[in-house]
Amino acid sequence: MDKRKGYYLIIPAIIIMCIFTLYPLIDGIRVSFTDKSMLKTEYSYIGIDNYKQMFSDPVFWLSLRHSIKLTIIVVILQLIFGLIIAWTMKQEIPGMQIFKSIIMTSWVIPVAATVTIFKFMAQSDVGFINIILKSIGLENLVKYWFGDPKTAFSFIVLLHLWRNVPFYGIAFLAAMQTIPASFYEAAEIDGANAFQSFWYITLPGIRNMIIVMVTIHVLWTFNNFDFIYLATGGGPINKTDVLPVYIYRQSWVNYAAGYGSSIGTIMLLILSVYLIVYLIIQERGEYLR
């Protein structure tokens, strides 16, 4: 009877997930095999023509490379800086309590506000960055940083770091605080230095948190739309184009819903493969332990 009650309790959640997640997912895959346009109600099934077009589309491959590149760079840097911040916050340093209370500010600020702040800072005439450059005699470097093909991608990376590194830091700090102090005391007695304690005690102790954070942010970064759309729209000259932005442009600018859905389906397959590989590695890791 108790088991049946449990099923009854989760039925509403299952129904909501089917309506708002499963149905759009299946319908999106179905639409990818059609020539559906946002400008007309009639459409027909065209088999794999959208996928043939996609695999011969240079902008698709460029966007895919940018998505993978952005995800790898951002997640690695967030992991490194998050560990540094967490380790720093764990130390008894004057003013650290104040720092801990304000560190999450960048994460709670809305994305639109964050992008607006950075775009204003990057302005060529009144931007904070260029004002600093002018004041130290580097007028030749003054530019609109989001509009320069050589620097736009780097500033997108900087946006991700600014927003997410504090979240990493707080999460890793919480995990570090669960490690018994006796472990560090024993290591100190054995002659371990700070780096050895970090490498052999702290990192293994927060391993599960690292795996969770990396997994979440790989999915989030690869799927991220708002940062790039609001900051550059995929420009200049496709230098920051990623798959979510390209899907939006195909579906809502070019009105090619069928083609946009086919790109979305490929994104789904890529992330599904990543999750399967992650689960296999995680299961083997648990088995080896």
C-alpha positions as a Markdown table, in Angstrom:
| # | Residue | x | y | z |
|---|---|---|---|---|
| 1 | Met | 0.0 | 0.0 | 0.0 |
| 2 | Asp | 2.8 | 2.4 | 0.9 |
| 3 | Lys | 4.5 | 1.6 | -2.4 |
| 4 | Arg | 1.4 | 2.4 | -4.3 |
| 5 | Lys | 1.1 | 5.7 | -2.5 |
| 6 | Gly | 4.6 | 6.6 | -3.6 |
| 7 | Tyr | 3.6 | 6.0 | -7.2 |
| 8 | Tyr | 0.5 | 8.2 | -6.8 |
| 9 | Leu | 2.7 | 11.0 | -5.4 |
| 10 | Ile | 5.1 | 11.0 | -8.4 |
| 11 | Ile | 2.4 | 10.7 | -11.1 |
| 12 | Pro | 1.8 | 14.5 | -11.2 |
| 13 | Ala | 5.5 | 15.1 | -11.7 |
| 14 | Ile | 5.7 | 12.5 | -14.4 |
| 15 | Ile | 2.7 | 14.0 | -16.2 |
| 16 | Ile | 4.2 | 17.5 | -16.1 |
| 17 | Met | 7.6 | 16.2 | -17.3 |
| 18 | Cys | 5.9 | 14.4 | -20.2 |
| 19 | Ile | 4.0 | 17.5 | -21.2 |
| 20 | Phe | 6.8 | 20.0 | -20.9 |
| 21 | Thr | 9.9 | 17.9 | -21.6 |
| 22 | Leu | 9.2 | 14.6 | -23.3 |
| 23 | Tyr | 6.6 | 15.7 | -25.8 |
| 24 | Pro | 8.6 | 18.8 | -27.1 |
| 25 | Leu | 11.7 | 16.6 | -27.3 |
| 26 | Ile | 10.0 | 13.9 | -29.4 |
| 27 | Asp | 8.2 | 16.5 | -31.5 |
| 28 | Gly | 11.4 | 18.4 | -32.2 |
| 29 | Ile | 13.0 | 15.2 | -33.5 |
| 30 | Arg | 9.9 | 14.6 | -35.7 |
| 31 | Val | 10.1 | 18.2 | -37.1 |
| 32 | Ser | 13.7 | 17.7 | -38.0 |
| 33 | Phe | 12.6 | 15.3 | -40.7 |
| 34 | Thr | 10.3 | 17.9 | -42.3 |
| 35 | Asp | 10.6 | 21.2 | -44.3 |
| 36 | Lys | 8.5 | 23.0 | -41.7 |
| 37 | Ser | 8.8 | 26.8 | -41.9 |
| 38 | Met | 7.6 | 29.4 | -39.4 |
| 39 | Leu | 6.0 | 31.3 | -42.3 |
| 40 | Lys | 3.5 | 28.6 | -43.3 |
| 41 | Thr | 1.3 | 26.0 | -41.7 |
| 42 | Glu | 1.8 | 23.3 | -44.4 |
| 43 | Tyr | 4.9 | 21.1 | -44.4 |
| 44 | Ser | 6.0 | 17.7 | -45.7 |
| 45 | Tyr | 8.3 | 15.0 | -44.6 |
| 46 | Ile | 11.7 | 15.1 | -46.5 |
| 47 | Gly | 13.6 | 12.3 | -44.8 |
| 48 | Ile | 17.2 | 13.1 | -43.9 |
| 49 | Asp | 17.5 | 16.1 | -46.3 |
| 50 | Asn | 18.0 | 18.5 | -43.4 |
| 51 | Tyr | 20.8 | 16.4 | -42.1 |
| 52 | Lys | 22.5 | 16.3 | -45.5 |
| 53 | Gln | 22.2 | 20.1 | -45.7 |
| 54 | Met | 23.6 | 20.4 | -42.1 |
| 55 | Phe | 26.6 | 18.2 | -42.7 |
| 56 | Ser | 27.5 | 20.3 | -45.8 |
| 57 | Asp | 26.9 | 23.6 | -43.9 |
| 58 | Pro | 30.3 | 25.2 | -43.0 |
| 59 | Val | 28.6 | 27.5 | -40.4 |
| 60 | Phe | 27.2 | 24.4 | -38.6 |
| 61 | Trp | 30.7 | 22.9 | -38.3 |
| 62 | Leu | 32.1 | 26.3 | -37.2 |
| 63 | Ser | 29.4 | 26.6 | -34.5 |
| 64 | Leu | 30.0 | 23.1 | -33.4 |
| 65 | Arg | 33.8 | 23.7 | -33.0 |
| 66 | His | 33.1 | 26.9 | -31.1 |
| 67 | Ser | 30.6 | 25.1 | -28.8 |
| 68 | Ile | 33.1 | 22.4 | -28.0 |
| 69 | Lys | 36.0 | 24.8 | -27.6 |
| 70 | Leu | 34.0 | 27.1 | -25.4 |
| 71 | Thr | 32.8 | 24.3 | -23.2 |
| 72 | Ile | 36.3 | 22.8 | -22.7 |
| 73 | Ile | 38.0 | 26.1 | -22.0 |
| 74 | Val | 35.3 | 27.5 | -19.7 |
| 75 | Val | 34.8 | 24.3 | -17.6 |
| 76 | Ile | 38.6 | 23.8 | -17.1 |
| 77 | Leu | 39.2 | 27.4 | -16.1 |
| 78 | Gln | 36.1 | 27.4 | -13.8 |
| 79 | Leu | 37.4 | 24.3 | -12.1 |
| 80 | Ile | 40.9 | 25.7 | -11.6 |
| 81 | Phe | 39.8 | 29.1 | -10.4 |
| 82 | Gly | 37.0 | 27.6 | -8.3 |
| 83 | Leu | 39.5 | 25.4 | -6.5 |
| 84 | Ile | 41.8 | 28.3 | -5.9 |
| 85 | Ile | 39.0 | 30.5 | -4.4 |
| 86 | Ala | 37.6 | 27.6 | -2.3 |
| 87 | Trp | 41.1 | 26.9 | -0.9 |
| 88 | Thr | 41.6 | 30.6 | -0.2 |
| 89 | Met | 38.3 | 31.0 | 1.6 |
| 90 | Lys | 39.2 | 28.0 | 3.8 |
| 91 | Gln | 42.2 | 29.9 | 5.2 |
| 92 | Glu | 42.0 | 32.2 | 8.2 |
| 93 | Ile | 42.6 | 35.5 | 6.5 |
| 94 | Pro | 41.4 | 38.9 | 7.8 |
| 95 | Gly | 38.3 | 40.1 | 5.9 |
| 96 | Met | 37.5 | 36.6 | 4.6 |
| 97 | Gln | 34.0 | 36.6 | 6.1 |
| 98 | Ile | 33.1 | 39.8 | 4.2 |
| 99 | Phe | 34.5 | 38.3 | 1.0 |
| 100 | Lys | 32.4 | 35.1 | 1.5 |
| 101 | Ser | 29.3 | 37.3 | 1.9 |
| 102 | Ile | 29.8 | 39.1 | -1.4 |
| 103 | Ile | 31.4 | 36.5 | -3.6 |
| 104 | Met | 28.1 | 35.2 | -5.0 |
| 105 | Thr | 27.0 | 38.7 | -6.2 |
| 106 | Ser | 28.2 | 38.0 | -9.7 |
| 107 | Trp | 26.2 | 34.7 | -9.8 |
| 108 | Val | 22.9 | 36.2 | -8.6 |
| 109 | Ile | 23.0 | 39.2 | -11.0 |
| 110 | Pro | 20.7 | 38.5 | -14.0 |
| 111 | Val | 22.5 | 37.4 | -17.1 |
| 112 | Ala | 21.1 | 40.3 | -19.1 |
| 113 | Ala | 22.5 | 42.8 | -16.5 |
| 114 | Thr | 25.9 | 41.0 | -16.5 |
| 115 | Val | 26.2 | 41.2 | -20.3 |
| 116 | Thr | 25.1 | 44.9 | -20.3 |
| 117 | Ile | 27.8 | 45.7 | -17.7 |
| 118 | Phe | 30.5 | 43.9 | -19.7 |
| 119 | Lys | 29.4 | 45.5 | -23.0 |
| 120 | Phe | 29.6 | 48.9 | -21.4 |
| 121 | Met | 33.0 | 48.2 | -20.0 |
| 122 | Ala | 34.2 | 47.1 | -23.4 |
| 123 | Gln | 33.0 | 50.3 | -25.2 |
| 124 | Ser | 35.7 | 51.9 | -27.3 |
| 125 | Asp | 35.0 | 55.5 | -26.1 |
| 126 | Val | 33.6 | 55.4 | -22.5 |
| 127 | Gly | 34.4 | 51.8 | -21.5 |
| 128 | Phe | 36.3 | 51.2 | -18.3 |
| 129 | Ile | 38.8 | 48.9 | -20.0 |
| 130 | Asn | 39.7 | 51.4 | -22.7 |
| 131 | Ile | 39.8 | 54.3 | -20.2 |
| 132 | Ile | 42.5 | 52.4 | -18.2 |
| 133 | Leu | 44.4 | 51.7 | -21.4 |
| 134 | Lys | 44.4 | 55.3 | -22.4 |
| 135 | Ser | 45.5 | 56.4 | -19.0 |
| 136 | Ile | 48.6 | 54.2 | -19.2 |
| 137 | Gly | 49.5 | 55.3 | -22.7 |
| 138 | Leu | 48.2 | 52.3 | -24.7 |
| 139 | Glu | 45.8 | 54.2 | -26.9 |
| 140 | Asn | 46.7 | 51.8 | -29.8 |
| 141 | Leu | 44.9 | 49.0 | -28.0 |
| 142 | Val | 41.6 | 50.8 | -27.6 |
| 143 | Lys | 38.8 | 49.0 | -29.4 |
| 144 | Tyr | 35.3 | 47.6 | -28.8 |
| 145 | Trp | 36.4 | 44.3 | -27.4 |
| 146 | Phe | 33.2 | 42.4 | -28.2 |
| 147 | Gly | 33.4 | 43.7 | -31.8 |
| 148 | Asp | 36.9 | 42.6 | -32.5 |
| 149 | Pro | 37.2 | 39.1 | -34.1 |
| 150 | Lys | 40.4 | 38.5 | -32.2 |
| 151 | Thr | 39.1 | 39.3 | -28.7 |
| 152 | Ala | 35.3 | 38.6 | -28.8 |
| 153 | Phe | 35.6 | 34.9 | -28.0 |
| 154 | Ser | 37.9 | 35.6 | -25.1 |
| 155 | Phe | 35.4 | 38.1 | -23.6 |
| 156 | Ile | 32.7 | 35.4 | -23.9 |
| 157 | Val | 34.9 | 33.1 | -21.9 |
| 158 | Leu | 35.5 | 36.0 | -19.4 |
| 159 | Leu | 31.7 | 36.4 | -19.0 |
| 160 | His | 31.3 | 32.7 | -18.1 |
| 161 | Leu | 34.1 | 32.9 | -15.6 |
| 162 | Trp | 32.8 | 36.0 | -13.9 |
| 163 | Arg | 29.4 | 34.5 | -13.4 |
| 164 | Asn | 30.2 | 30.9 | -12.5 |
| 165 | Val | 33.6 | 30.8 | -10.7 |
| 166 | Pro | 32.1 | 32.0 | -7.4 |
| 167 | Phe | 29.5 | 29.2 | -7.6 |
| 168 | Tyr | 32.3 | 26.7 | -8.1 |
| 169 | Gly | 34.2 | 28.2 | -5.1 |
| 170 | Ile | 31.3 | 28.0 | -2.7 |
| 171 | Ala | 30.4 | 24.5 | -3.8 |
| 172 | Phe | 34.0 | 23.3 | -3.4 |
| 173 | Leu | 34.3 | 25.1 | 0.0 |
| 174 | Ala | 31.3 | 23.3 | 1.3 |
| 175 | Ala | 32.8 | 20.0 | 0.2 |
| 176 | Met | 36.2 | 20.8 | 1.7 |
| 177 | Gln | 34.5 | 21.6 | 5.1 |
| 178 | Thr | 33.3 | 18.0 | 5.3 |
| 179 | Ile | 36.8 | 16.6 | 5.3 |
| 180 | Pro | 37.9 | 15.9 | 8.9 |
| 181 | Ala | 40.6 | 18.2 | 10.3 |
| 182 | Ser | 42.3 | 15.1 | 11.7 |
| 183 | Phe | 43.4 | 14.1 | 8.1 |
| 184 | Tyr | 45.3 | 17.3 | 7.7 |
| 185 | Glu | 46.8 | 17.0 | 11.2 |
| 186 | Ala | 48.0 | 13.5 | 10.5 |
| 187 | Ala | 49.5 | 14.6 | 7.2 |
| 188 | Glu | 51.3 | 17.5 | 8.9 |
| 189 | Ile | 52.8 | 15.2 | 11.5 |
| 190 | Asp | 54.0 | 13.0 | 8.6 |
| 191 | Gly | 55.8 | 16.0 | 7.1 |
| 192 | Ala | 53.4 | 16.7 | 4.2 |
| 193 | Asn | 53.5 | 20.3 | 2.9 |
| 194 | Ala | 50.5 | 22.4 | 1.9 |
| 195 | Phe | 50.5 | 21.2 | -1.8 |
| 196 | Gln | 50.8 | 17.5 | -0.8 |
| 197 | Ser | 47.9 | 17.9 | 1.7 |
| 198 | Phe | 45.8 | 19.5 | -1.1 |
| 199 | Trp | 46.7 | 16.9 | -3.7 |
| 200 | Tyr | 46.3 | 13.8 | -1.5 |
| 201 | Ile | 43.6 | 14.8 | 0.9 |
| 202 | Thr | 41.6 | 17.7 | -0.4 |
| 203 | Leu | 41.2 | 16.7 | -4.0 |
| 204 | Pro | 40.1 | 13.1 | -3.2 |
| 205 | Gly | 37.8 | 14.4 | -0.5 |
| 206 | Ile | 35.9 | 16.7 | -2.9 |
| 207 | Arg | 36.0 | 14.3 | -5.9 |
| 208 | Asn | 32.3 | 13.8 | -6.0 |
| 209 | Met | 31.6 | 17.5 | -5.9 |
| 210 | Ile | 34.1 | 18.1 | -8.7 |
| 211 | Ile | 32.4 | 15.4 | -10.9 |
| 212 | Val | 28.9 | 16.9 | -10.2 |
| 213 | Met | 30.0 | 20.5 | -11.0 |
| 214 | Val | 31.9 | 19.6 | -14.1 |
| 215 | Thr | 29.0 | 17.5 | -15.4 |
| 216 | Ile | 26.4 | 20.2 | -14.8 |
| 217 | His | 28.5 | 22.9 | -16.4 |
| 218 | Val | 29.5 | 20.9 | -19.4 |
| 219 | Leu | 25.8 | 20.5 | -20.1 |
| 220 | Trp | 25.0 | 24.1 | -19.2 |
| 221 | Thr | 27.9 | 25.7 | -21.2 |
| 222 | Phe | 27.3 | 23.6 | -24.3 |
| 223 | Asn | 23.6 | 24.6 | -24.2 |
| 224 | Asn | 24.2 | 28.2 | -23.2 |
| 225 | Phe | 22.4 | 30.7 | -25.4 |
| 226 | Asp | 21.9 | 33.9 | -23.5 |
| 227 | Phe | 25.5 | 35.0 | -23.0 |
| 228 | Ile | 26.5 | 34.9 | -26.7 |
| 229 | Tyr | 23.2 | 36.0 | -28.1 |
| 230 | Leu | 23.1 | 39.1 | -25.8 |
| 231 | Ala | 26.8 | 39.9 | -26.1 |
| 232 | Thr | 27.6 | 39.3 | -29.8 |
| 233 | Gly | 24.7 | 37.5 | -31.5 |
| 234 | Gly | 27.3 | 35.1 | -32.8 |
| 235 | Gly | 29.4 | 37.8 | -34.4 |
| 236 | Pro | 31.6 | 39.4 | -35.4 |
| 237 | Ile | 31.7 | 37.4 | -38.7 |
| 238 | Asn | 30.6 | 34.2 | -36.9 |
| 239 | Lys | 33.7 | 34.3 | -34.5 |
| 240 | Thr | 31.5 | 33.5 | -31.5 |
| 241 | Asp | 28.8 | 31.5 | -33.2 |
| 242 | Val | 27.7 | 28.4 | -31.2 |
| 243 | Leu | 25.1 | 25.8 | -31.9 |
| 244 | Pro | 22.3 | 27.3 | -29.6 |
| 245 | Val | 22.6 | 30.7 | -31.3 |
| 246 | Tyr | 22.8 | 29.1 | -34.7 |
| 247 | Ile | 19.6 | 27.1 | -34.0 |
| 248 | Tyr | 17.8 | 30.3 | -33.0 |
| 249 | Arg | 18.9 | 32.1 | -36.1 |
| 250 | Gln | 17.8 | 29.3 | -38.4 |
| 251 | Ser | 14.5 | 28.9 | -36.6 |
| 252 | Trp | 13.5 | 32.5 | -35.8 |
| 253 | Val | 15.4 | 34.6 | -38.3 |
| 254 | Asn | 15.5 | 32.3 | -41.4 |
| 255 | Tyr | 12.2 | 30.6 | -40.2 |
| 256 | Ala | 13.6 | 27.2 | -41.1 |
| 257 | Ala | 12.1 | 25.3 | -38.1 |
| 258 | Gly | 12.8 | 21.9 | -39.7 |
| 259 | Tyr | 16.5 | 22.7 | -40.2 |
| 260 | Gly | 16.8 | 24.2 | -36.8 |
| 261 | Ser | 15.3 | 21.1 | -35.2 |
| 262 | Ser | 17.8 | 18.9 | -37.0 |
| 263 | Ile | 20.7 | 20.8 | -35.5 |
| 264 | Gly | 19.0 | 20.6 | -32.1 |
| 265 | Thr | 18.7 | 16.8 | -32.5 |
| 266 | Ile | 22.4 | 16.6 | -33.2 |
| 267 | Met | 23.1 | 18.6 | -30.0 |
| 268 | Leu | 20.9 | 16.1 | -28.1 |
| 269 | Leu | 22.9 | 13.2 | -29.5 |
| 270 | Ile | 26.2 | 14.8 | -28.6 |
| 271 | Leu | 25.1 | 15.4 | -25.0 |
| 272 | Ser | 23.6 | 12.0 | -24.7 |
| 273 | Val | 26.9 | 10.4 | -25.7 |
| 274 | Tyr | 28.7 | 12.6 | -23.2 |
| 275 | Leu | 26.2 | 11.5 | -20.4 |
| 276 | Ile | 26.6 | 7.8 | -21.3 |
| 277 | Val | 30.4 | 8.0 | -21.2 |
| 278 | Tyr | 30.2 | 9.9 | -17.9 |
| 279 | Leu | 27.9 | 7.2 | -16.4 |
| 280 | Ile | 30.2 | 4.4 | -17.6 |
| 281 | Ile | 33.3 | 6.1 | -16.1 |
| 282 | Gln | 31.5 | 6.9 | -12.9 |
| 283 | Glu | 30.3 | 3.3 | -12.6 |
| 284 | Arg | 33.8 | 1.9 | -13.2 |
| 285 | Gly | 35.2 | 4.3 | -10.7 |
| 286 | Glu | 32.7 | 3.2 | -8.0 |
| 287 | Tyr | 33.5 | -0.4 | -8.9 |
| 288 | Leu | 37.3 | 0.1 | -8.5 |
| 289 | Arg | 36.8 | 1.8 | -5.1 |
